[in-house]
Amino acid sequence: MHHHKSKLLKRRGQRVRTSLQMASLILETLSVIAIVIWQILKSFVRIFFPPPRKDINGEIVFLTGAGSGLGRLMAVKFAKLGATVVCADINQAANDETVKEIQDLGFKACGYKCDCSSREDIYRVADLVKKEVGDVTMLINNAGIVSGKKFLDTEDWMIQKTMEVNTMAHFWTTKAFLPSMIEKNHGHVVTIASSAGFFGVSGLCDYCASKFAAVGIDESLFMELGALKKDGVHTTVVCPYFINTGMFDGVKTRFPLLLPILEPDWATDQMVDAVLRNKALLFLPRILSLVLWLKR
């Protein structure tokens, strides 16, 4: 009799535990659904009522790849908004031209030659900037290279160089400048990635891999800053389609109306606006977010 009662009690205990687990699972599921719906509603509202643009007058911006293309355009646009722009590029002559263009317009800029494939050089330049300019409050990881070759045609050294510039440099620049941002709970880390950070493209294996990694760095950093409750330090990752800068010379789009080749000036206007509004993720054009949803 005692043995029979013991079995019954065990079964009841198992049923109670199972019921509690089911209830907990249902509550967790409903909680996740509620959070997702809330975030979707917030995103929908922000389409029509975007947050105001922040004032970056007096901020110190460190921008890699400032010597040409998107980098030069962004450097000028941020300088016009009152920021001191620290231009970094491996091409010193081109970098000096960007600095001169900004200074000739009456705004603040300085330049440093920096090899973004070298951790040691990034740290060297970062130390100089801290001593000679001040604490960087906005980091823009823009420098990037592309081989444009099929997988088996891409030389080993080129694959390694692509990863060093497009991915590893983000670790070193962020490690150099993020501590002061965290200490003051004020700053912004911007990652100029690519739609190739979400979609594989034939002939761009090394480039896509590097940009997938850059997107992953940004997303993880966003989560980490949230866990640290550093709500004054923002991250933005920019994922544009092909931009007409010469980097992807000769590239064609299969859907020119839906996915046109982007004009640099328009694209950088959108990028700057996204940063000023502390937007976490920017697809250019926006229809790419629908394409990503279809892919998933």
N, C-alpha and C positions, 0 to 999 in steps of 0.2 A: 504493500500500500504506500509506504513511504517513498519507495523507488518510483512508483507510478506518479505520485504528486510532484516529485522532483523533475520528472520528464515534462509534465504539464507546465510547471513553472518556467522551465528552460525554453519551451516552445513559445509561451506567452512573452517571455523576455525577448526572444528573437523577433517575434512579430512586432513588439513595441519598438525595438531598435530599427527594424525595417521600415516601420511607419514613420519614425522620426527622421530617418535618412531620406525617405521619399518626400516628406514635408520640407526638409532642408533643401533638397534638390529643386523642388518646385519653387521655393522662395528665392533661391539663387538664380534660377532661370528667369523668373519674373523680374528680379532686380536687374539682371543683364538687359532684358528686353526694354525695361523702363529707361535705363541709362542710354541705350542705343537710340530710342525714340527721342529722348531729351536732346541728345547731341545732334540728331538729324534736324530737329525743330530749331535749335540754336543756329545751325549752319544755314538753314533755309532763311531764317530771319536776317542773318548777317548779309545775305545776298542783297537784300533790299535796304537794310540799315547797317552798313558796315561801321565798325568802331572808328572813332576819330583818329586822325593821323597824329603821331606824337612829334614833339619838338625835339630835334637833334642838334640844335644850336649849341656849340661848345663841346659836343661829343668828339672822341678820337676814334676814327675809323681806320682799321688796318685791312687793306684790300690787296689780295694776291692776284697776279696776272693783270696788273693795272696798265701795262704798256700798250695794249691794243684791244680791239674788239669790244666785247661787253664790259670788260674791266675798265677801259678808258671812259666809256660812256657813263658807267655807274660812278666812277671816281668824280667826274665833273658834276653829275647830278647831286651827289651827296655833299660835295663842297658848296654848291649853290644853296643848300639848305642850312649852311652855317657850321658844318662839321669840319674839323681838321682831318684831312685825308692823308693817311700814310700809304703811299704807293709802293708796292713791292713787285719786282719782276726780274727775271734772269737777264732780260735784254735791257741793259742800262740806258742805252740811247733812247729807246722807245719809252722807257719809264720816265726819263728826264723830260721828254716831250709832253707827257701827260701832266707832270708837275708844272711845267712852264705854262701850259694851256690854262690850268686852274689859277695859277698865280697872276697871269696876264688878265684874267677876268676879275681879279681883285679878291680872290678867295684863298683859303689856307690849304697848303699841301706841302709835303716833303717826300723824298724818294729814297729807297734803299734797294740796292741790287741784292736779289735773294734767289738762290737755287732751291726751289720747292721740292726737288727730289732728294735733298740732303737734310736729314734731321739736324746735323750739327750746324749747318748754315742757317736754318730756320731759327734755332735757339740763339745763335750769334746775333742775328738781326733783331730778334725779339728783345734781347737784353739791351741792345743799343736804343731801340725805340722807347723802352721803359725809362732809360736814363736821360735821353735827349728830348723826348716828346711828352711822355707821361703814360699813365695807365690806359690801355686800349679799352674802350667801352663797347665797341662794335667790331666784330671780326667777320670779314666776308671772305670765305674760302671759294675763290673764283678760278684760280689757275687750273688749267686742264690741257691735256694733249690727246691726240687720237692718231692711231696708226692707219686705220681705214683699210686693213688687209684681211684676207680670209684667214681663218684660224691657223691652218698649216703653213701659211706663207708669212705669218708674223714671227719675226725673230725673237728669240728668248729675251735678249736684252731690251727689246722694245716693250714686250709684255711687262717686264719688271719695271721699266721706266714709267709706263702708264699707271701701274699700281702705286708707285712711289709718289707721283705728282697728283693723281686724281683721288687717291685714298689715304695713303700714309701721311701725307702732308697735313691732312685735316686733324690727325691725332696730335702732331707736334705743335701746330699753331694753336690749337684749342688748349692743349696742356700748358702752353706758354702764357696765354692771356686769360683763361677762364678763372684761375684762382682769385684775382683781384675783383672780377665781376661777382663771384660768389661771396667774397668778403663784404662787398658793399651792397649785395643784392640788387645790382643794377648792371645790365649789359644785354648783349644780343649776339648770338652766333648764327651766321647766315651761311647756308650750304648751297652753292650753285651746282646742282646735280643735273639731271636730264630725265626726259621721259624714258631714256634707255636705262634708267635706274629701276624701271618697273616692267619694261618690255624688252625681250631679247630681239636683236636685229642681226641679220646675216651680214657677215663681214665686219662686225664690231664686237667680237667676243671679249677681247681684253677691255675695251671701253665700257661695255655693258657691265662686266664684272666689277669694274672699278666704281661705276656709278650706283650699282645695286648696293655695294659696300658703303658708299657715301650716304645713301638714304638710310641704311641701317644704323650708321653712326649717329645721324641726326635724331632718328626715332628713339634710340636708346638714351641719348643725352637728354632729350625732352622728358622721358620717363624718370631719369635719374634726378633731374632738377626738380621735378614734381615731388619726388620722394623726399628730397632735401627741403621742400617747402620754400624754394627760392623763386617766388612768383615774380620777382623783378628782373630775372634773367630769362630772356626769351630765345627761342630758336625758330628759324624759318628755313625750310628746304624748298628750293625752286626747281621745278621739273619741266623745262620747256621742250617743245618739239624742235625740229631742226631750225636753226636761226641763220640768216643770211650774213654770216661774218667771214666766210671764206674757209672756215674750219672744216666744213663738210662740202667743199666745192664740188659741184656737179651732181649733188644728190637731188633726187626727184621724189615727189609725193604722189601716191596712187590716188589720193582723194583730195585734190587741191581746194575744194570748197570747204570740206569739213576740217581738213588738216593741212592748211597752207604753210609754206615756208615762211617763217616769221621775220619781220623787219626788226633790226637791232634796236632802233630808237624806241619803237612801240614796246618791245619786249622789256627793255630796261626800265621804262616808265612803270610798267606793271610790277616789275621786281621791286623797285624802290617803294612803290605804294604799298605792296604787301609787307615789306619790312616796317614801314612807318605805322602800319596798322597791327603789327605784331601777329601777322597771320602765320600759322604753323606750317601750312603746306600750300604751295601755289603750283597748279598745273597751267601750262600755256600751250595751246588754248584750253579753256575749261572743259571742253568736250572730252579731253583725255581722261577725266575722272569717270565718265560714262564708259569709255573704252576699257578702263581698268576694271570696272564693275562687271562688264561683259566677259572679260578674260577670267575673272575669278569664278 
